[in-house]
Amino acid sequence: MAKITYIEHGGKEHVVEVANGMTVMEGARDNGIPGIEADCGGACACSTCHVYVAPEWVEKLPERDAMEEDMLDFAYEPDPTRSRLTCQLKVSDALDGLVVQMPEKQI
């Protein structure tokens, strides 16, 4: 289980525990966190679960694969370093303390 902090665009924080094996997107969806729409349900077929990862977490996460890179091209104001799709981030104990911030909107 990992505690993940989701920060809405306006600054409101939501700290939730997400079970290992789930994705960061599923953690947001299951806890009613606004700002992550997840239109495709986690199939990496849209960019509506886009977030900005806190700078101190960028190097701790697995690298983006080609499919995630392609989908991020469709995200709202992607950051070349910090943008991730939460459907591609599998929760484990190693993600305990992860902080992600939602963009102004999802496309």
Phi and psi in degrees as GROMACS dihedral restraints (atoms count N, CA, C in turn):
[ dihedral_restraints ]
;  ai    aj    ak    al  type     phi  dphi    fc
    3     4     5     6     1  -130.7    20    10
    4     5     6     7     1   139.6    20    10
    6     7     8     9     1   -85.8    20    10
    7     8     9    10     1   125.2    20    10
    9    10    11    12     1  -122.2    20    10
   10    11    12    13     1   135.8    20    10
   12    13    14    15     1  -103.0    20    10
   13    14    15    16     1   120.4    20    10
   15    16    17    18     1  -105.6    20    10
   16    17    18    19     1   126.3    20    10
   18    19    20    21     1  -113.6    20    10
   19    20    21    22     1   119.4    20    10
   21    22    23    24     1   -65.9    20    10
   22    23    24    25     1   161.2    20    10
   24    25    26    27     1   -56.0    20    10
   25    26    27    28     1   -37.0    20    10
   27    28    29    30     1   -77.7    20    10
   28    29    30    31     1    -5.2    20    10
   30    31    32    33     1   108.0    20    10
   31    32    33    34     1   -10.5    20    10
   33    34    35    36     1   -67.7    20    10
   34    35    36    37     1   131.8    20    10
   36    37    38    39     1  -103.0    20    10
   37    38    39    40     1   143.6    20    10
   39    40    41    42     1  -128.4    20    10
   40    41    42    43     1   117.9    20    10
   42    43    44    45     1  -107.6    20    10
   43    44    45    46     1   119.0    20    10
   45    46    47    48     1  -132.7    20    10
   46    47    48    49     1   154.8    20    10
   48    49    50    51     1   -93.3    20    10
   49    50    51    52     1   131.3    20    10
   51    52    53    54     1  -121.9    20    10
   52    53    54    55     1   131.8    20    10
   54    55    56    57     1   -68.9    20    10
   55    56    57    58     1   144.7    20    10
   57    58    59    60     1   -57.4    20    10
   58    59    60    61     1   142.5    20    10
   60    61    62    63     1    95.2    20    10
   61    62    63    64     1   -21.8    20    10
   63    64    65    66     1   -81.0    20    10
   64    65    66    67     1   173.8    20    10
   66    67    68    69     1  -102.5    20    10
   67    68    69    70     1   163.1    20    10
   69    70    71    72     1   -61.0    20    10
   70    71    72    73     1   -34.4    20    10
   72    73    74    75     1   -63.9    20    10
   73    74    75    76     1   -45.1    20    10
   75    76    77    78     1   -63.9    20    10
   76    77    78    79     1   -35.1    20    10
   78    79    80    81     1   -61.8    20    10
   79    80    81    82     1   -41.3    20    10
   81    82    83    84     1   -68.1    20    10
   82    83    84    85     1   -47.9    20    10
   84    85    86    87     1   -60.0    20    10
   85    86    87    88     1   -47.9    20    10
   87    88    89    90     1   -69.9    20    10
   88    89    90    91     1   -18.5    20    10
   90    91    92    93     1  -107.1    20    10
   91    92    93    94     1    10.7    20    10
   93    94    95    96     1    64.0    20    10
   94    95    96    97     1    33.9    20    10
   96    97    98    99     1   -80.9    20    10
   97    98    99   100     1   121.6    20    10
   99   100   101   102     1   -73.1    20    10
  100   101   102   103     1   151.0    20    10
  102   103   104   105     1   107.1    20    10
  103   104   105   106     1   -12.0    20    10
  105   106   107   108     1  -120.0    20    10
  106   107   108   109     1   108.3    20    10
  108   109   110   111     1   -85.9    20    10
  109   110   111   112     1   -38.0    20    10
  111   112   113   114     1    54.3    20    10
  112   113   114   115     1    51.3    20    10
  114   115   116   117     1   -58.3    20    10
  115   116   117   118     1   -34.5    20    10
  117   118   119   120     1   -89.9    20    10
  118   119   120   121     1    -1.2    20    10
  120   121   122   123     1    75.3    20    10
  121   122   123   124     1    11.3    20    10
  123   124   125   126     1   105.7    20    10
  124   125   126   127     1    14.7    20    10
  126   127   128   129     1   -88.8    20    10
  127   128   129   130     1     5.0    20    10
  129   130   131   132     1    56.5    20    10
  130   131   132   133     1    42.6    20    10
  132   133   134   135     1  -117.3    20    10
  133   134   135   136     1     8.7    20    10
  135   136   137   138     1  -151.2    20    10
  136   137   138   139     1  -173.2    20    10
  138   139   140   141     1  -127.3    20    10
  139   140   141   142     1    24.5    20    10
  141   142   143   144     1   -86.5    20    10
  142   143   144   145     1    13.8    20    10
  144   145   146   147     1  -121.7    20    10
  145   146   147   148     1    25.5    20    10
  147   148   149   150     1   -68.2    20    10
  148   149   150   151     1   136.9    20    10
  150   151   152   153     1  -140.4    20    10
  151   152   153   154     1   167.0    20    10
  153   154   155   156     1  -105.4    20    10
  154   155   156   157     1   121.6    20    10
  156   157   158   159     1   -79.5    20    10
  157   158   159   160     1   139.1    20    10
  159   160   161   162     1   -55.3    20    10
  160   161   162   163     1   139.7    20    10
  162   163   164   165     1   -51.0    20    10
  163   164   165   166     1   -38.0    20    10
  165   166   167   168     1   -70.8    20    10
  166   167   168   169     1    -9.5    20    10
  168   169   170   171     1  -101.0    20    10
  169   170   171   172     1   -12.9    20    10
  171   172   173   174     1   -54.6    20    10
  172   173   174   175     1   -48.3    20    10
  174   175   176   177     1   -77.3    20    10
  175   176   177   178     1   -15.7    20    10
  177   178   179   180     1   -84.8    20    10
  178   179   180   181     1   -15.8    20    10
  180   181   182   183     1   -92.2    20    10
  181   182   183   184     1   154.8    20    10
  183   184   185   186     1   -61.5    20    10
  184   185   186   187     1   151.8    20    10
  186   187   188   189     1   -64.9    20    10
  187   188   189   190     1   153.6    20    10
  189   190   191   192     1   -69.7    20    10
  190   191   192   193     1   139.4    20    10
  192   193   194   195     1   -88.5    20    10
  193   194   195   196     1   176.0    20    10
  195   196   197   198     1   -61.5    20    10
  196   197   198   199     1   -38.6    20    10
  198   199   200   201     1   -65.7    20    10
  199   200   201   202     1   -42.8    20    10
  201   202   203   204     1   -64.2    20    10
  202   203   204   205     1   -42.6    20    10
  204   205   206   207     1   -56.4    20    10
  205   206   207   208     1   -45.7    20    10
  207   208   209   210     1   -62.2    20    10
  208   209   210   211     1   -44.0    20    10
  210   211   212   213     1   -67.7    20    10
  211   212   213   214     1   -33.0    20    10
  213   214   215   216     1   -65.0    20    10
  214   215   216   217     1   -21.3    20    10
  216   217   218   219     1   -61.6    20    10
  217   218   219   220     1   -22.6    20    10
  219   220   221   222     1   -97.4    20    10
  220   221   222   223     1    -2.8    20    10
  222   223   224   225     1   -75.1    20    10
  223   224   225   226     1   158.8    20    10
  225   226   227   228     1   -76.9    20    10
  226   227   228   229     1   120.4    20    10
  228   229   230   231     1    44.8    20    10
  229   230   231   232     1    61.4    20    10
  231   232   233   234     1   -66.9    20    10
  232   233   234   235     1   145.2    20    10
  234   235   236   237     1  -102.1    20    10
  235   236   237   238     1   126.7    20    10
  237   238   239   240     1   -59.8    20    10
  238   239   240   241     1   -23.5    20    10
  240   241   242   243     1  -102.8    20    10
  241   242   243   244     1   -44.3    20    10
  243   244   245   246     1   -97.1    20    10
  244   245   246   247     1   -15.0    20    10
  246   247   248   249     1   -73.5    20    10
  247   248   249   250     1   135.5    20    10
  249   250   251   252     1  -143.5    20    10
  250   251   252   253     1   156.1    20    10
  252   253   254   255     1   -97.0    20    10
  253   254   255   256     1   122.9    20    10
  255   256   257   258     1   -67.4    20    10
  256   257   258   259     1   -19.3    20    10
  258   259   260   261     1   -69.9    20    10
  259   260   261   262     1   -15.1    20    10
  261   262   263   264     1  -100.8    20    10
  262   263   264   265     1     3.3    20    10
  264   265   266   267     1  -107.5    20    10
  265   266   267   268     1   103.7    20    10
  267   268   269   270     1   -81.2    20    10
  268   269   270   271     1   128.8    20    10
  270   271   272   273     1   -76.3    20    10
  271   272   273   274     1   135.5    20    10
  273   274   275   276     1  -147.9    20    10
  274   275   276   277     1   175.2    20    10
  276   277   278   279     1   -57.5    20    10
  277   278   279   280     1   -28.1    20    10
  279   280   281   282     1   -65.8    20    10
  280   281   282   283     1   -18.6    20    10
  282   283   284   285     1   -94.0    20    10
  283   284   285   286     1     5.3    20    10
  285   286   287   288     1   -58.9    20    10
  286   287   288   289     1   122.3    20    10
  288   289   290   291     1    97.9    20    10
  289   290   291   292     1    -1.3    20    10
  291   292   293   294     1   -55.4    20    10
  292   293   294   295     1   139.2    20    10
  294   295   296   297     1  -124.4    20    10
  295   296   297   298     1   125.8    20    10
  297   298   299   300     1  -129.6    20    10
  298   299   300   301     1   147.1    20    10
  300   301   302   303     1  -121.5    20    10
  301   302   303   304     1   134.5    20    10
  303   304   305   306     1   -78.6    20    10
  304   305   306   307     1   146.8    20    10
  306   307   308   309     1   -72.4    20    10
  307   308   309   310     1   173.7    20    10
  309   310   311   312     1   -56.7    20    10
  310   311   312   313     1   -36.8    20    10
  312   313   314   315     1  -156.0    20    10
  313   314   315   316     1   165.5    20    10
  315   316   317   318     1  -107.4    20    10
  316   317   318   319     1   148.3    20    10
